[in-house]
């Protein structure tokens, strides 16, 4: 399990890339309208990853 705990930072970093691309595309197409839904989805995903890291470290 400790091996998995050490992979979490890389996973979070890999999520930041599409998050940034989605943000740029959203701002080009829709401006800020509807952006909050993607914020909630990415925020929830990152929160679940943090929870998994804590559970794996136990």
C-alpha positions as CSV (number, residue, x, y, z in Angstrom):
1,X,0.0,0.0,0.0
2,X,2.9,2.4,0.7
3,X,3.9,2.1,-3.0
4,X,0.4,3.4,-4.0
5,X,0.7,6.3,-1.5
6,X,3.8,7.5,-3.3
7,X,2.0,7.5,-6.7
8,X,-0.7,9.9,-5.5
9,X,1.2,13.2,-6.2
10,X,1.9,12.0,-9.8
11,X,-1.8,11.2,-10.2
12,X,-2.8,14.7,-9.0
13,X,-0.3,16.3,-11.3
14,X,-1.7,14.3,-14.3
15,X,-5.2,15.6,-13.5
16,X,-4.0,19.2,-13.5
17,X,-3.1,19.0,-17.2
18,X,-6.6,18.3,-18.6
19,X,-8.1,20.6,-15.9
20,X,-6.0,23.5,-17.3
21,X,-6.9,22.6,-20.9
22,X,-10.6,22.4,-20.1
23,X,-10.4,25.8,-18.4
24,X,-8.7,27.4,-21.4
25,X,-11.2,25.8,-23.8
26,X,-14.1,26.8,-21.6
27,X,-13.0,30.4,-21.4
28,X,-12.6,30.5,-25.2
29,X,-16.0,29.1,-26.0
30,X,-18.3,29.9,-23.1
31,X,-16.4,32.5,-21.1
32,X,-17.1,31.9,-17.4
33,X,-20.6,30.6,-17.9
34,X,-20.9,26.9,-16.8
35,X,-17.4,26.8,-15.5
36,X,-18.5,26.1,-12.0
37,X,-19.7,22.6,-12.9
38,X,-16.2,21.6,-14.1
39,X,-14.7,23.2,-11.0
40,X,-17.0,21.0,-8.8
41,X,-16.1,17.9,-10.8
42,X,-12.3,18.4,-10.7
43,X,-12.5,19.6,-7.1
44,X,-14.4,16.4,-6.2
45,X,-11.9,14.2,-8.0
46,X,-8.9,15.8,-6.3
47,X,-10.7,15.5,-2.9
48,X,-11.3,11.8,-3.5
49,X,-7.7,11.3,-4.4
50,X,-6.7,13.0,-1.1
51,X,-9.1,10.7,0.8
52,X,-7.6,7.6,-0.9
53,X,-4.1,8.8,0.0
54,X,-5.1,9.1,3.6
55,X,-6.8,5.7,3.7
56,X,-3.8,4.0,2.0
57,X,-1.4,5.6,4.5
58,X,-3.3,4.1,7.5
